[in-house]
Amino acid sequence: MGARRSALLIVDVQRDFCPGGALAAPGGDRVVGPLNHTLEEAAVRGWPVYASRDWHPPVTRHFREYGGEWPVHCVEHTPGAEFHPALRLPPTAVIISKGQNADRPGYSAFEGSTTDGRTLADDLRASGIDHLYVGGIATDYCVKHSVIDARKAGFDVTVLTDAIAGVDVAPGDSARALEEMRAAGAEVTEPAKRS
């Protein structure tokens, strides 16, 4: 059995999910420092980098005014949908856009696609990736769904607990999400335990 090949998946570190944004996770911008550190590690270790983004149409059932549960956020081609300006994504990062279907929320990065229309799972497999380090926003929604879908697709997953932030609509949602990710077979680890 060969050595595992890892990639870094950064989930939805966008302006609208950070303080001052339309749907801010409390302290959402605190993930940027740890993620930048992990991006440096990825460069040294040769890990490919993937970054997902909510990329919603202006009219979608995901938004409250059209019957959904959330305020308008991360509308395609708007400032709120941009990645956090301090996040140091490399030029080679593969961008995964999701949430474009007006009838689905698109929480998981595995529901998204690359600029050339390839699914995240297909792109990972084409690159020989079998393990993902995952960080981003929000622990209890897009991170959780992405991690669980990664496990369903057969990928090993390490969740970077210093590089995630939750919305916690109900108190304890993020803690419950971490337990769900563990139950799905993900490793939930501090950075000192990365390998």
C-alpha beads as a LAMMPS data file, in Angstrom:
LAMMPS data file: protein, C-alpha beads

195 atoms
194 bonds

1 atom types
1 bond types

-500.0 500.0 xlo xhi
-500.0 500.0 ylo yhi
-500.0 500.0 zlo zhi

Masses

1 110.0

Atoms # bond

1 1 1 0.000 0.000 0.000
2 1 1 1.461 3.373 -1.019
3 1 1 1.815 6.436 1.153
4 1 1 -1.319 8.498 1.368
5 1 1 -1.501 11.615 -0.756
6 1 1 -2.998 14.600 1.023
7 1 1 -4.636 17.839 -0.054
8 1 1 -5.901 20.853 1.870
9 1 1 -9.580 21.794 1.524
10 1 1 -10.502 25.286 2.742
11 1 1 -14.258 25.656 3.077
12 1 1 -16.006 28.989 2.450
13 1 1 -13.632 31.499 4.058
14 1 1 -15.561 34.352 2.461
15 1 1 -16.260 37.937 3.476
16 1 1 -19.954 37.326 4.188
17 1 1 -19.106 34.587 6.717
18 1 1 -16.607 36.757 8.615
19 1 1 -17.263 39.657 11.029
20 1 1 -19.021 42.493 9.193
21 1 1 -20.470 40.103 6.616
22 1 1 -24.100 39.295 5.895
23 1 1 -23.994 35.923 7.690
24 1 1 -20.982 36.130 9.972
25 1 1 -19.831 33.201 12.048
26 1 1 -18.737 34.612 15.419
27 1 1 -14.976 35.027 15.155
28 1 1 -14.992 33.601 11.651
29 1 1 -11.892 35.536 10.678
30 1 1 -9.851 33.785 13.383
31 1 1 -9.524 30.795 11.030
32 1 1 -7.415 32.832 8.597
33 1 1 -4.161 32.747 10.594
34 1 1 -4.164 28.971 11.172
35 1 1 -5.177 28.370 7.558
36 1 1 -2.368 30.576 6.271
37 1 1 0.046 28.576 8.403
38 1 1 -1.372 25.354 6.941
39 1 1 -1.094 26.817 3.434
40 1 1 2.619 27.335 4.084
41 1 1 2.851 23.722 5.256
42 1 1 0.960 22.605 2.139
43 1 1 3.466 24.401 -0.079
44 1 1 6.399 22.697 1.662
45 1 1 4.788 19.263 1.557
46 1 1 3.440 19.574 -1.980
47 1 1 -0.224 19.257 -1.024
48 1 1 -2.679 20.555 -3.618
49 1 1 -5.003 23.258 -2.270
50 1 1 -8.755 23.395 -2.855
51 1 1 -10.959 26.288 -1.749
52 1 1 -14.737 26.068 -1.847
53 1 1 -17.004 29.078 -1.996
54 1 1 -20.725 29.706 -1.761
55 1 1 -21.636 31.161 -5.139
56 1 1 -25.378 31.672 -4.928
57 1 1 -27.636 33.119 -7.614
58 1 1 -29.481 36.277 -6.534
59 1 1 -32.752 34.337 -6.279
60 1 1 -32.563 31.025 -4.441
61 1 1 -34.764 29.095 -2.023
62 1 1 -31.739 29.094 0.300
63 1 1 -32.470 32.753 1.167
64 1 1 -35.089 33.790 3.705
65 1 1 -36.950 36.094 1.338
66 1 1 -37.576 33.131 -0.993
67 1 1 -38.592 30.665 1.701
68 1 1 -35.179 29.607 3.064
69 1 1 -33.609 30.041 6.478
70 1 1 -30.716 32.402 5.760
71 1 1 -30.283 36.089 4.937
72 1 1 -28.912 36.916 1.492
73 1 1 -25.195 36.060 1.413
74 1 1 -22.362 35.141 -0.955
75 1 1 -24.216 36.094 -4.119
76 1 1 -22.021 35.323 -7.127
77 1 1 -19.778 38.181 -8.308
78 1 1 -20.459 40.342 -5.220
79 1 1 -17.900 41.536 -2.630
80 1 1 -19.489 39.344 0.047
81 1 1 -18.700 36.241 -1.979
82 1 1 -14.990 37.077 -2.205
83 1 1 -12.498 35.097 -0.151
84 1 1 -11.284 36.842 3.013
85 1 1 -8.650 39.336 1.846
86 1 1 -6.042 38.074 4.329
87 1 1 -6.367 34.437 3.217
88 1 1 -3.225 33.652 1.238
89 1 1 -4.516 31.226 -1.359
90 1 1 -1.852 30.208 -3.872
91 1 1 -2.457 30.913 -7.586
92 1 1 -2.654 27.147 -8.109
93 1 1 -5.582 26.700 -5.707
94 1 1 -8.512 24.868 -7.284
95 1 1 -11.699 26.864 -6.685
96 1 1 -14.867 24.868 -6.065
97 1 1 -18.092 26.846 -6.523
98 1 1 -21.246 25.551 -4.860
99 1 1 -24.778 26.621 -3.998
100 1 1 -25.564 27.548 -7.595
101 1 1 -28.678 25.375 -7.745
102 1 1 -31.564 27.622 -6.655
103 1 1 -33.417 24.622 -5.178
104 1 1 -30.598 23.292 -2.971
105 1 1 -28.543 24.949 -0.225
106 1 1 -25.261 23.484 -1.477
107 1 1 -23.639 23.142 1.929
108 1 1 -21.101 20.517 0.870
109 1 1 -18.040 21.248 -1.248
110 1 1 -18.756 17.865 -2.819
111 1 1 -21.891 19.360 -4.385
112 1 1 -19.755 21.977 -6.121
113 1 1 -17.550 21.940 -9.181
114 1 1 -14.323 23.369 -10.563
115 1 1 -14.281 26.125 -13.175
116 1 1 -14.214 23.445 -15.876
117 1 1 -17.225 21.625 -14.405
118 1 1 -15.494 18.700 -12.711
119 1 1 -16.820 17.612 -9.317
120 1 1 -14.548 17.894 -6.309
121 1 1 -14.492 14.108 -5.849
122 1 1 -13.520 13.544 -9.491
123 1 1 -10.789 16.165 -9.340
124 1 1 -9.346 14.689 -6.153
125 1 1 -9.342 11.191 -7.621
126 1 1 -7.755 12.401 -10.855
127 1 1 -4.948 13.874 -8.746
128 1 1 -4.506 10.686 -6.737
129 1 1 -5.661 12.309 -3.490
130 1 1 -6.967 9.989 -0.786
131 1 1 -6.744 12.232 2.297
132 1 1 -8.018 15.731 3.047
133 1 1 -7.081 18.238 5.715
134 1 1 -10.178 20.409 6.173
135 1 1 -10.693 23.828 7.751
136 1 1 -13.021 26.763 7.209
137 1 1 -16.529 28.053 7.902
138 1 1 -18.970 27.004 9.227
139 1 1 -18.220 24.032 11.455
140 1 1 -21.891 23.166 11.848
141 1 1 -22.912 23.540 8.188
142 1 1 -20.551 23.604 5.231
143 1 1 -17.545 22.091 7.008
144 1 1 -19.650 19.308 8.511
145 1 1 -21.424 18.452 5.261
146 1 1 -18.178 18.562 3.285
147 1 1 -16.411 16.265 5.761
148 1 1 -19.270 13.771 5.910
149 1 1 -19.549 13.710 2.107
150 1 1 -15.784 13.232 1.829
151 1 1 -16.037 10.200 4.080
152 1 1 -18.990 8.842 2.078
153 1 1 -16.871 9.237 -1.072
154 1 1 -14.089 7.178 0.509
155 1 1 -11.587 9.872 1.448
156 1 1 -9.731 9.947 4.761
157 1 1 -10.292 13.279 6.515
158 1 1 -8.490 15.256 9.200
159 1 1 -10.472 18.211 10.587
160 1 1 -8.231 21.064 11.726
161 1 1 -9.913 22.242 14.913
162 1 1 -7.838 25.427 15.162
163 1 1 -9.017 26.449 11.682
164 1 1 -12.811 26.107 11.899
165 1 1 -15.563 28.398 13.180
166 1 1 -19.239 27.686 13.665
167 1 1 -22.460 29.667 13.457
168 1 1 -24.108 27.925 16.443
169 1 1 -27.676 28.927 15.615
170 1 1 -28.544 26.660 18.539
171 1 1 -26.016 26.516 21.391
172 1 1 -23.760 23.493 20.999
173 1 1 -24.321 23.033 17.247
174 1 1 -20.590 23.131 16.520
175 1 1 -19.741 20.604 19.229
176 1 1 -22.461 18.296 17.905
177 1 1 -21.125 18.751 14.380
178 1 1 -17.656 17.661 15.512
179 1 1 -19.170 14.539 17.048
180 1 1 -21.028 13.806 13.790
181 1 1 -17.779 14.169 11.851
182 1 1 -16.003 11.821 14.262
183 1 1 -18.866 9.334 13.954
184 1 1 -18.465 9.460 10.170
185 1 1 -14.835 8.396 10.610
186 1 1 -13.033 11.739 10.396
187 1 1 -10.021 12.440 12.565
188 1 1 -10.498 15.612 14.586
189 1 1 -7.113 16.939 15.587
190 1 1 -5.043 19.831 16.863
191 1 1 -2.283 21.016 14.532
192 1 1 0.468 19.500 16.669
193 1 1 -0.907 16.054 15.815
194 1 1 -0.871 16.478 12.037
195 1 1 1.192 13.945 10.135

Bonds

1 1 1 2
2 1 2 3
3 1 3 4
4 1 4 5
5 1 5 6
6 1 6 7
7 1 7 8
8 1 8 9
9 1 9 10
10 1 10 11
11 1 11 12
12 1 12 13
13 1 13 14
14 1 14 15
15 1 15 16
16 1 16 17
17 1 17 18
18 1 18 19
19 1 19 20
20 1 20 21
21 1 21 22
22 1 22 23
23 1 23 24
24 1 24 25
25 1 25 26
26 1 26 27
27 1 27 28
28 1 28 29
29 1 29 30
30 1 30 31
31 1 31 32
32 1 32 33
33 1 33 34
34 1 34 35
35 1 35 36
36 1 36 37
37 1 37 38
38 1 38 39
39 1 39 40
40 1 40 41
41 1 41 42
42 1 42 43
43 1 43 44
44 1 44 45
45 1 45 46
46 1 46 47
47 1 47 48
48 1 48 49
49 1 49 50
50 1 50 51
51 1 51 52
52 1 52 53
53 1 53 54
54 1 54 55
55 1 55 56
56 1 56 57
57 1 57 58
58 1 58 59
59 1 59 60
60 1 60 61
61 1 61 62
62 1 62 63
63 1 63 64
64 1 64 65
65 1 65 66
66 1 66 67
67 1 67 68
68 1 68 69
69 1 69 70
70 1 70 71
71 1 71 72
72 1 72 73
73 1 73 74
74 1 74 75
75 1 75 76
76 1 76 77
77 1 77 78
78 1 78 79
79 1 79 80
80 1 80 81
81 1 81 82
82 1 82 83
83 1 83 84
84 1 84 85
85 1 85 86
86 1 86 87
87 1 87 88
88 1 88 89
89 1 89 90
90 1 90 91
91 1 91 92
92 1 92 93
93 1 93 94
94 1 94 95
95 1 95 96
96 1 96 97
97 1 97 98
98 1 98 99
99 1 99 100
100 1 100 101
101 1 101 102
102 1 102 103
103 1 103 104
104 1 104 105
105 1 105 106
106 1 106 107
107 1 107 108
108 1 108 109
109 1 109 110
110 1 110 111
111 1 111 112
112 1 112 113
113 1 113 114
114 1 114 115
115 1 115 116
116 1 116 117
117 1 117 118
118 1 118 119
119 1 119 120
120 1 120 121
121 1 121 122
122 1 122 123
123 1 123 124
124 1 124 125
125 1 125 126
126 1 126 127
127 1 127 128
128 1 128 129
129 1 129 130
130 1 130 131
131 1 131 132
132 1 132 133
133 1 133 134
134 1 134 135
135 1 135 136
136 1 136 137
137 1 137 138
138 1 138 139
139 1 139 140
140 1 140 141
141 1 141 142
142 1 142 143
143 1 143 144
144 1 144 145
145 1 145 146
146 1 146 147
147 1 147 148
148 1 148 149
149 1 149 150
150 1 150 151
151 1 151 152
152 1 152 153
153 1 153 154
154 1 154 155
155 1 155 156
156 1 156 157
157 1 157 158
158 1 158 159
159 1 159 160
160 1 160 161
161 1 161 162
162 1 162 163
163 1 163 164
164 1 164 165
165 1 165 166
166 1 166 167
167 1 167 168
168 1 168 169
169 1 169 170
170 1 170 171
171 1 171 172
172 1 172 173
173 1 173 174
174 1 174 175
175 1 175 176
176 1 176 177
177 1 177 178
178 1 178 179
179 1 179 180
180 1 180 181
181 1 181 182
182 1 182 183
183 1 183 184
184 1 184 185
185 1 185 186
186 1 186 187
187 1 187 188
188 1 188 189
189 1 189 190
190 1 190 191
191 1 191 192
192 1 192 193
193 1 193 194
194 1 194 195
